[in-house]
Amino acid sequence: MSSTELPDTLIASVAPRVSAVRVAEGEKLRSVSLPGLTLTVRSRPPARDGLPPALYVHGLGGSSQNWSALMPLLADMVDGEAVDLPGFGDSPPPDDGNYSITAHARAVIRLLEANGRGPVHLLGNSLGGTVVTRVAAARPDLVRTVTLISPALSEYRVQRTALPTVLAALPGVTGLFARLTLGWTAEQRTRGVLALCYGNPSSVDPGELRHAVREMERRLQLPYFWDAMTRSARGLVNAYTLGGQHALWRQAERVLAPTLLVYGGRDQLVSYRMARKASAAFRDSRLLTLPDAGHVAMMEYPEQVAQACRDLIDDYGRS
């Protein structure tokens, strides 16, 4: 093992539950066991039987809870589920410790195959948008439409505010940050995340802030929290460097499904200027721009995002 690799200790073992994961009214959690992998899936009953399936995929450091505001707004159109990627939310780390974009995409594909839910309306945010792009390019048979909210596709000039995410992929940086911020409270960390991800952090409801702080407290007690963050950030940066058919923008060009792109004008992690490039790369795309939104438009402006999703689903059928 080189000095740049993280030690392969017991990171893949399932840690004891340190507290309960929040389940909003109307939601259910279930566990899906696959060889070498266990995934937690969040769902809510659809408005009626027979609706087409949808799957929501969160971003780096997020969880299926990131979709709790959007899911009920689409429950009359799709039978929606949101997955906790391996090592995030309530899903334990993968047995092999692989957090690459390809590994995350493989987890999504295996979940869809195990459930027999494809083809689905597939939605992804940030890193989840990168994962969704790879799934849609590799397995068009599993995908009905694609919605990408601030997808983390490679940029030639990374925004200054996005540099911490890039640096997190470097060996030792996450451990150093953890030590330097040892005295930070969960609320301080949560407010820092909100300041980075929201266009207007002050708009967050006090009740939602309290829930977010409790979730941060829970995550910080997980022994694999920093490892999952580091390896996933490294996997994302490594995906940026791939060339040929595996290059992210080449894969975007291979996506056949109708695609909705959502970009926020105040996004500090994915540049607003990438909207034009993405619109050109995805062959059958439409664009929603929200000038006041940050990186998580589905949490800040769920009604606007839901309407754009409804239009996409209406145009390409619900059957």
Contacts in CASP RR format, 6 or more apart in sequence:
PFRMAT RR
TARGET T0000
AUTHOR 0000-0000-0000
METHOD contacts of the structure
MODEL  1
MSSTELPDTLIASVAPRVSAVRVAEGEKLRSVSLPGLTLTVRSRPPARDG
LPPALYVHGLGGSSQNWSALMPLLADMVDGEAVDLPGFGDSPPPDDGNYS
ITAHARAVIRLLEANGRGPVHLLGNSLGGTVVTRVAAARPDLVRTVTLIS
PALSEYRVQRTALPTVLAALPGVTGLFARLTLGWTAEQRTRGVLALCYGN
PSSVDPGELRHAVREMERRLQLPYFWDAMTRSARGLVNAYTLGGQHALWR
QAERVLAPTLLVYGGRDQLVSYRMARKASAAFRDSRLLTLPDAGHVAMME
YPEQVAQACRDLIDDYGRS
1 7 0 8 1.000
1 8 0 8 1.000
3 171 0 8 1.000
4 171 0 8 1.000
5 171 0 8 1.000
6 171 0 8 1.000
6 227 0 8 1.000
6 230 0 8 1.000
6 231 0 8 1.000
8 97 0 8 1.000
11 93 0 8 1.000
11 97 0 8 1.000
11 223 0 8 1.000
11 224 0 8 1.000
11 227 0 8 1.000
12 92 0 8 1.000
12 93 0 8 1.000
12 94 0 8 1.000
12 95 0 8 1.000
12 96 0 8 1.000
12 97 0 8 1.000
13 92 0 8 1.000
13 93 0 8 1.000
14 38 0 8 1.000
14 92 0 8 1.000
15 92 0 8 1.000
15 222 0 8 1.000
15 223 0 8 1.000
15 224 0 8 1.000
18 218 0 8 1.000
18 221 0 8 1.000
18 222 0 8 1.000
19 214 0 8 1.000
19 217 0 8 1.000
19 218 0 8 1.000
19 221 0 8 1.000
21 29 0 8 1.000
21 40 0 8 1.000
21 63 0 8 1.000
21 65 0 8 1.000
21 89 0 8 1.000
21 90 0 8 1.000
21 215 0 8 1.000
21 218 0 8 1.000
22 65 0 8 1.000
22 211 0 8 1.000
22 214 0 8 1.000
22 215 0 8 1.000
23 29 0 8 1.000
23 42 0 8 1.000
24 65 0 8 1.000
24 68 0 8 1.000
26 44 0 8 1.000
26 45 0 8 1.000
27 42 0 8 1.000
27 43 0 8 1.000
27 44 0 8 1.000
27 68 0 8 1.000
27 71 0 8 1.000
28 42 0 8 1.000
28 43 0 8 1.000
28 44 0 8 1.000
29 40 0 8 1.000
29 41 0 8 1.000
29 42 0 8 1.000
29 90 0 8 1.000
30 40 0 8 1.000
30 41 0 8 1.000
30 43 0 8 1.000
31 38 0 8 1.000
31 39 0 8 1.000
31 40 0 8 1.000
31 41 0 8 1.000
32 38 0 8 1.000
32 39 0 8 1.000
32 40 0 8 1.000
32 41 0 8 1.000
32 111 0 8 1.000
32 114 0 8 1.000
32 115 0 8 1.000
34 110 0 8 1.000
34 111 0 8 1.000
34 114 0 8 1.000
36 94 0 8 1.000
36 95 0 8 1.000
36 96 0 8 1.000
37 86 0 8 1.000
37 94 0 8 1.000
37 95 0 8 1.000
37 107 0 8 1.000
37 110 0 8 1.000
38 91 0 8 1.000
38 92 0 8 1.000
39 83 0 8 1.000
39 84 0 8 1.000
39 85 0 8 1.000
39 86 0 8 1.000
39 91 0 8 1.000
39 107 0 8 1.000
39 111 0 8 1.000
40 64 0 8 1.000
40 83 0 8 1.000
40 84 0 8 1.000
40 89 0 8 1.000
40 90 0 8 1.000
40 91 0 8 1.000
41 64 0 8 1.000
41 81 0 8 1.000
41 82 0 8 1.000
41 83 0 8 1.000
41 84 0 8 1.000
41 111 0 8 1.000
42 64 0 8 1.000
42 65 0 8 1.000
42 67 0 8 1.000
42 68 0 8 1.000
42 81 0 8 1.000
42 82 0 8 1.000
42 83 0 8 1.000
42 84 0 8 1.000
43 80 0 8 1.000
43 81 0 8 1.000
43 82 0 8 1.000
44 71 0 8 1.000
44 72 0 8 1.000
44 75 0 8 1.000
44 80 0 8 1.000
45 75 0 8 1.000
46 75 0 8 1.000
46 76 0 8 1.000
46 78 0 8 1.000
46 79 0 8 1.000
46 80 0 8 1.000
47 75 0 8 1.000
47 76 0 8 1.000
48 76 0 8 1.000
50 79 0 8 1.000
51 76 0 8 1.000
51 77 0 8 1.000
51 78 0 8 1.000
51 79 0 8 1.000
51 318 0 8 1.000
52 77 0 8 1.000
52 78 0 8 1.000
52 79 0 8 1.000
52 120 0 8 1.000
52 121 0 8 1.000
52 144 0 8 1.000
52 313 0 8 1.000
52 317 0 8 1.000
52 318 0 8 1.000
52 319 0 8 1.000
53 78 0 8 1.000
53 79 0 8 1.000
53 80 0 8 1.000
53 81 0 8 1.000
53 117 0 8 1.000
53 118 0 8 1.000
53 120 0 8 1.000
53 121 0 8 1.000
54 74 0 8 1.000
54 78 0 8 1.000
54 79 0 8 1.000
54 80 0 8 1.000
54 81 0 8 1.000
54 120 0 8 1.000
54 121 0 8 1.000
54 122 0 8 1.000
54 123 0 8 1.000
55 80 0 8 1.000
55 81 0 8 1.000
55 82 0 8 1.000
55 83 0 8 1.000
55 108 0 8 1.000
55 111 0 8 1.000
55 112 0 8 1.000
55 117 0 8 1.000
55 120 0 8 1.000
55 121 0 8 1.000
55 122 0 8 1.000
55 123 0 8 1.000
56 64 0 8 1.000
56 66 0 8 1.000
56 67 0 8 1.000
56 70 0 8 1.000
56 71 0 8 1.000
56 80 0 8 1.000
56 81 0 8 1.000
56 82 0 8 1.000
56 83 0 8 1.000
56 123 0 8 1.000
56 124 0 8 1.000
57 82 0 8 1.000
57 83 0 8 1.000
57 85 0 8 1.000
57 108 0 8 1.000
57 122 0 8 1.000
57 123 0 8 1.000
57 124 0 8 1.000
57 125 0 8 1.000
57 128 0 8 1.000
57 129 0 8 1.000
57 131 0 8 1.000
57 132 0 8 1.000
58 64 0 8 1.000
58 66 0 8 1.000
58 67 0 8 1.000
58 82 0 8 1.000
58 83 0 8 1.000
58 84 0 8 1.000
58 85 0 8 1.000
58 88 0 8 1.000
58 124 0 8 1.000
58 125 0 8 1.000
58 126 0 8 1.000
58 127 0 8 1.000
58 128 0 8 1.000
59 66 0 8 1.000
59 85 0 8 1.000
59 124 0 8 1.000
59 125 0 8 1.000
59 126 0 8 1.000
59 127 0 8 1.000
59 128 0 8 1.000
59 129 0 8 1.000
59 152 0 8 1.000
60 126 0 8 1.000
60 127 0 8 1.000
60 152 0 8 1.000
60 165 0 8 1.000
60 229 0 8 1.000
60 232 0 8 1.000
60 233 0 8 1.000
60 236 0 8 1.000
61 88 0 8 1.000
61 228 0 8 1.000
61 229 0 8 1.000
61 232 0 8 1.000
62 88 0 8 1.000
62 89 0 8 1.000
63 84 0 8 1.000
63 88 0 8 1.000
63 89 0 8 1.000
63 90 0 8 1.000
63 215 0 8 1.000
64 82 0 8 1.000
64 83 0 8 1.000
64 84 0 8 1.000
64 89 0 8 1.000
64 90 0 8 1.000
65 89 0 8 1.000
65 215 0 8 1.000
66 82 0 8 1.000
66 125 0 8 1.000
66 296 0 8 1.000
66 298 0 8 1.000
66 299 0 8 1.000
67 82 0 8 1.000
67 123 0 8 1.000
67 298 0 8 1.000
68 82 0 8 1.000
69 298 0 8 1.000
69 299 0 8 1.000
69 302 0 8 1.000
70 123 0 8 1.000
70 298 0 8 1.000
70 299 0 8 1.000
70 302 0 8 1.000
70 305 0 8 1.000
70 306 0 8 1.000
70 309 0 8 1.000
71 80 0 8 1.000
71 82 0 8 1.000
73 302 0 8 1.000
73 303 0 8 1.000
73 306 0 8 1.000
74 80 0 8 1.000
74 306 0 8 1.000
74 309 0 8 1.000
74 310 0 8 1.000
74 313 0 8 1.000
77 309 0 8 1.000
77 310 0 8 1.000
77 313 0 8 1.000
77 318 0 8 1.000
78 121 0 8 1.000
78 313 0 8 1.000
78 318 0 8 1.000
81 117 0 8 1.000
83 91 0 8 1.000
83 107 0 8 1.000
83 108 0 8 1.000
83 111 0 8 1.000
84 90 0 8 1.000
84 91 0 8 1.000
85 91 0 8 1.000
85 104 0 8 1.000
85 107 0 8 1.000
85 128 0 8 1.000
85 131 0 8 1.000
85 232 0 8 1.000
86 92 0 8 1.000
86 93 0 8 1.000
86 94 0 8 1.000
86 99 0 8 1.000
86 103 0 8 1.000
86 104 0 8 1.000
86 107 0 8 1.000
86 228 0 8 1.000
87 93 0 8 1.000
87 94 0 8 1.000
87 99 0 8 1.000
87 224 0 8 1.000
87 228 0 8 1.000
88 228 0 8 1.000
88 232 0 8 1.000
89 219 0 8 1.000
92 224 0 8 1.000
93 224 0 8 1.000
93 227 0 8 1.000
93 228 0 8 1.000
94 103 0 8 1.000
94 107 0 8 1.000
96 103 0 8 1.000
97 231 0 8 1.000
98 231 0 8 1.000
99 228 0 8 1.000
99 231 0 8 1.000
99 232 0 8 1.000
99 234 0 8 1.000
99 235 0 8 1.000
100 235 0 8 1.000
100 238 0 8 1.000
100 239 0 8 1.000
101 127 0 8 1.000
101 130 0 8 1.000
101 131 0 8 1.000
101 134 0 8 1.000
101 235 0 8 1.000
101 236 0 8 1.000
101 238 0 8 1.000
101 239 0 8 1.000
102 134 0 8 1.000
102 239 0 8 1.000
104 127 0 8 1.000
104 128 0 8 1.000
104 131 0 8 1.000
104 232 0 8 1.000
105 131 0 8 1.000
105 134 0 8 1.000
105 135 0 8 1.000
105 138 0 8 1.000
108 131 0 8 1.000
108 132 0 8 1.000
108 135 0 8 1.000
109 135 0 8 1.000
109 138 0 8 1.000
109 139 0 8 1.000
109 142 0 8 1.000
112 118 0 8 1.000
112 120 0 8 1.000
112 142 0 8 1.000
113 142 0 8 1.000
118 141 0 8 1.000
118 142 0 8 1.000
118 143 0 8 1.000
118 144 0 8 1.000
119 141 0 8 1.000
119 142 0 8 1.000
119 143 0 8 1.000
119 144 0 8 1.000
120 142 0 8 1.000
120 143 0 8 1.000
120 144 0 8 1.000
121 144 0 8 1.000
121 145 0 8 1.000
121 147 0 8 1.000
121 309 0 8 1.000
121 313 0 8 1.000
122 132 0 8 1.000
122 135 0 8 1.000
122 136 0 8 1.000
122 142 0 8 1.000
122 143 0 8 1.000
122 144 0 8 1.000
122 145 0 8 1.000
122 146 0 8 1.000
122 147 0 8 1.000
122 257 0 8 1.000
123 132 0 8 1.000
123 146 0 8 1.000
123 147 0 8 1.000
123 148 0 8 1.000
123 149 0 8 1.000
123 298 0 8 1.000
123 309 0 8 1.000
124 131 0 8 1.000
124 132 0 8 1.000
124 147 0 8 1.000
124 148 0 8 1.000
124 149 0 8 1.000
124 151 0 8 1.000
125 148 0 8 1.000
125 149 0 8 1.000
125 150 0 8 1.000
125 151 0 8 1.000
125 295 0 8 1.000
125 296 0 8 1.000
125 298 0 8 1.000
126 149 0 8 1.000
126 150 0 8 1.000
126 151 0 8 1.000
126 152 0 8 1.000
126 269 0 8 1.000
126 270 0 8 1.000
126 295 0 8 1.000
126 296 0 8 1.000
127 152 0 8 1.000
127 232 0 8 1.000
127 236 0 8 1.000
128 151 0 8 1.000
128 152 0 8 1.000
129 148 0 8 1.000
129 149 0 8 1.000
129 151 0 8 1.000
129 152 0 8 1.000
130 151 0 8 1.000
130 152 0 8 1.000
130 153 0 8 1.000
130 236 0 8 1.000
130 239 0 8 1.000
130 248 0 8 1.000
132 146 0 8 1.000
132 148 0 8 1.000
132 151 0 8 1.000
133 146 0 8 1.000
133 148 0 8 1.000
133 151 0 8 1.000
133 153 0 8 1.000
133 248 0 8 1.000
133 251 0 8 1.000
133 252 0 8 1.000
133 255 0 8 1.000
134 248 0 8 1.000
134 251 0 8 1.000
135 142 0 8 1.000
135 143 0 8 1.000
136 143 0 8 1.000
136 146 0 8 1.000
136 255 0 8 1.000
136 256 0 8 1.000
136 257 0 8 1.000
136 259 0 8 1.000
137 251 0 8 1.000
137 252 0 8 1.000
137 254 0 8 1.000
137 255 0 8 1.000
138 251 0 8 1.000
140 255 0 8 1.000
140 256 0 8 1.000
140 257 0 8 1.000
143 255 0 8 1.000
143 257 0 8 1.000
144 257 0 8 1.000
144 316 0 8 1.000
145 257 0 8 1.000
145 258 0 8 1.000
145 259 0 8 1.000
145 260 0 8 1.000
145 312 0 8 1.000
145 313 0 8 1.000
145 316 0 8 1.000
146 255 0 8 1.000
146 257 0 8 1.000
146 258 0 8 1.000
146 259 0 8 1.000
146 260 0 8 1.000
146 282 0 8 1.000
147 259 0 8 1.000
147 260 0 8 1.000
147 262 0 8 1.000
147 308 0 8 1.000
147 309 0 8 1.000
147 312 0 8 1.000
148 259 0 8 1.000
148 260 0 8 1.000
148 261 0 8 1.000
148 262 0 8 1.000
148 278 0 8 1.000
149 262 0 8 1.000
149 296 0 8 1.000
149 297 0 8 1.000
149 298 0 8 1.000
149 305 0 8 1.000
150 262 0 8 1.000
150 263 0 8 1.000
150 264 0 8 1.000
150 267 0 8 1.000
150 269 0 8 1.000
150 270 0 8 1.000
150 294 0 8 1.000
150 295 0 8 1.000
150 296 0 8 1.000
150 297 0 8 1.000
151 261 0 8 1.000
151 270 0 8 1.000
151 278 0 8 1.000
152 236 0 8 1.000
152 269 0 8 1.000
152 270 0 8 1.000
153 248 0 8 1.000
153 249 0 8 1.000
153 252 0 8 1.000
153 270 0 8 1.000
153 274 0 8 1.000
153 278 0 8 1.000
154 239 0 8 1.000
154 240 0 8 1.000
154 247 0 8 1.000
154 248 0 8 1.000
154 249 0 8 1.000
155 270 0 8 1.000
155 271 0 8 1.000
155 274 0 8 1.000
157 271 0 8 1.000
158 166 0 8 1.000
159 268 0 8 1.000
159 269 0 8 1.000
159 271 0 8 1.000
161 196 0 8 1.000
161 268 0 8 1.000
161 269 0 8 1.000
162 268 0 8 1.000
162 269 0 8 1.000
162 270 0 8 1.000
165 233 0 8 1.000
165 236 0 8 1.000
165 269 0 8 1.000
166 233 0 8 1.000
166 237 0 8 1.000
167 173 0 8 1.000
168 174 0 8 1.000
168 177 0 8 1.000
168 229 0 8 1.000
168 230 0 8 1.000
168 233 0 8 1.000
168 234 0 8 1.000
169 230 0 8 1.000
169 233 0 8 1.000
169 234 0 8 1.000
169 235 0 8 1.000
169 236 0 8 1.000
169 237 0 8 1.000
169 238 0 8 1.000
172 230 0 8 1.000
173 230 0 8 1.000
174 226 0 8 1.000
174 229 0 8 1.000
174 230 0 8 1.000
174 233 0 8 1.000
175 226 0 8 1.000
175 230 0 8 1.000
178 226 0 8 1.000
181 189 0 8 1.000
186 213 0 8 1.000
186 214 0 8 1.000
186 216 0 8 1.000
186 217 0 8 1.000
186 220 0 8 1.000
187 213 0 8 1.000
187 216 0 8 1.000
189 216 0 8 1.000
189 220 0 8 1.000
190 209 0 8 1.000
190 212 0 8 1.000
190 213 0 8 1.000
190 216 0 8 1.000
191 201 0 8 1.000
193 212 0 8 1.000
193 216 0 8 1.000
194 201 0 8 1.000
194 204 0 8 1.000
194 209 0 8 1.000
194 212 0 8 1.000
195 201 0 8 1.000
196 268 0 8 1.000
196 269 0 8 1.000
196 295 0 8 1.000
197 268 0 8 1.000
197 269 0 8 1.000
197 294 0 8 1.000
197 295 0 8 1.000
197 296 0 8 1.000
198 204 0 8 1.000
198 294 0 8 1.000
198 295 0 8 1.000
198 296 0 8 1.000
198 299 0 8 1.000
198 300 0 8 1.000
199 264 0 8 1.000
199 265 0 8 1.000
199 266 0 8 1.000
199 267 0 8 1.000
199 292 0 8 1.000
199 293 0 8 1.000
199 294 0 8 1.000
199 295 0 8 1.000
199 300 0 8 1.000
200 266 0 8 1.000
200 292 0 8 1.000
200 300 0 8 1.000
203 300 0 8 1.000
204 212 0 8 1.000
219 225 0 8 1.000
239 248 0 8 1.000
240 248 0 8 1.000
242 248 0 8 1.000
243 250 0 8 1.000
244 250 0 8 1.000
245 251 0 8 1.000
249 277 0 8 1.000
249 281 0 8 1.000
252 278 0 8 1.000
252 281 0 8 1.000
252 282 0 8 1.000
253 281 0 8 1.000
253 282 0 8 1.000
253 283 0 8 1.000
255 282 0 8 1.000
255 283 0 8 1.000
256 283 0 8 1.000
256 284 0 8 1.000
257 284 0 8 1.000
258 284 0 8 1.000
258 285 0 8 1.000
258 286 0 8 1.000
258 312 0 8 1.000
258 315 0 8 1.000
258 316 0 8 1.000
259 282 0 8 1.000
259 284 0 8 1.000
259 285 0 8 1.000
259 286 0 8 1.000
260 285 0 8 1.000
260 286 0 8 1.000
260 287 0 8 1.000
260 288 0 8 1.000
260 308 0 8 1.000
260 309 0 8 1.000
260 312 0 8 1.000
261 275 0 8 1.000
261 278 0 8 1.000
261 279 0 8 1.000
261 282 0 8 1.000
261 285 0 8 1.000
261 286 0 8 1.000
261 287 0 8 1.000
261 288 0 8 1.000
262 287 0 8 1.000
262 288 0 8 1.000
262 289 0 8 1.000
262 290 0 8 1.000
262 297 0 8 1.000
262 298 0 8 1.000
262 305 0 8 1.000
262 308 0 8 1.000
263 270 0 8 1.000
263 272 0 8 1.000
263 274 0 8 1.000
263 275 0 8 1.000
263 278 0 8 1.000
263 287 0 8 1.000
263 288 0 8 1.000
263 289 0 8 1.000
263 290 0 8 1.000
263 297 0 8 1.000
264 272 0 8 1.000
264 289 0 8 1.000
264 290 0 8 1.000
264 291 0 8 1.000
264 292 0 8 1.000
264 293 0 8 1.000
264 294 0 8 1.000
264 295 0 8 1.000
264 297 0 8 1.000
265 272 0 8 1.000
265 289 0 8 1.000
265 290 0 8 1.000
265 291 0 8 1.000
265 292 0 8 1.000
265 293 0 8 1.000
265 294 0 8 1.000
266 291 0 8 1.000
266 292 0 8 1.000
266 293 0 8 1.000
266 294 0 8 1.000
267 293 0 8 1.000
267 294 0 8 1.000
267 295 0 8 1.000
268 294 0 8 1.000
268 295 0 8 1.000
269 295 0 8 1.000
270 295 0 8 1.000
272 289 0 8 1.000
275 287 0 8 1.000
275 289 0 8 1.000
278 285 0 8 1.000
278 287 0 8 1.000
279 285 0 8 1.000
279 287 0 8 1.000
286 308 0 8 1.000
286 312 0 8 1.000
288 304 0 8 1.000
288 305 0 8 1.000
288 308 0 8 1.000
290 297 0 8 1.000
290 300 0 8 1.000
290 301 0 8 1.000
290 304 0 8 1.000
292 301 0 8 1.000
293 300 0 8 1.000
293 301 0 8 1.000
294 300 0 8 1.000
297 304 0 8 1.000
297 305 0 8 1.000
298 305 0 8 1.000
END
